[in-house]
């Protein structure tokens, strides 16, 4: 009886850790980068802005991911980090998309509805695609959008954003739009 209780307690702690978004990779900036947590037919950590998604197998029948259905689908996640946490971001994606499906990463720094960064993502035969993004000098919070346009098949197995060393970002910082309110670095 004692062994059963210990096993149940251990499983409960593992479940709580998974639901809290804690990752073994402490530089991960997104929750559930592997699309492992589903709440029924919906992703637990990603919201569907528009369109439809479905849980499907990915590169291996036991690895589940998200299929985005056309003609237009967008999933999003708000990540609560800022310039104090990441002055260089390494973005990577593992996906497979047909010729008639086009994936795009869009970033909304400050989460105010303004897209400051947009980049087409090649997704072919589960090849890992990754690159560095130099965020604005000052920002707080980022909304990640993964958009799919087209009538083809697009399945995503993994979306990661990780903080990286500043020297790994060689591009100029992204510039926030002029109309945005000034950033208050004091916390007040």
Helices and strands as residue ranges (DSSP letters): H 2-19, E 38-39, E 42-43, E 47-57, E 64-82, E 89-97, E 101-109, E 117-121, E 128-133, E 140-150, E 154-163, G 166-168
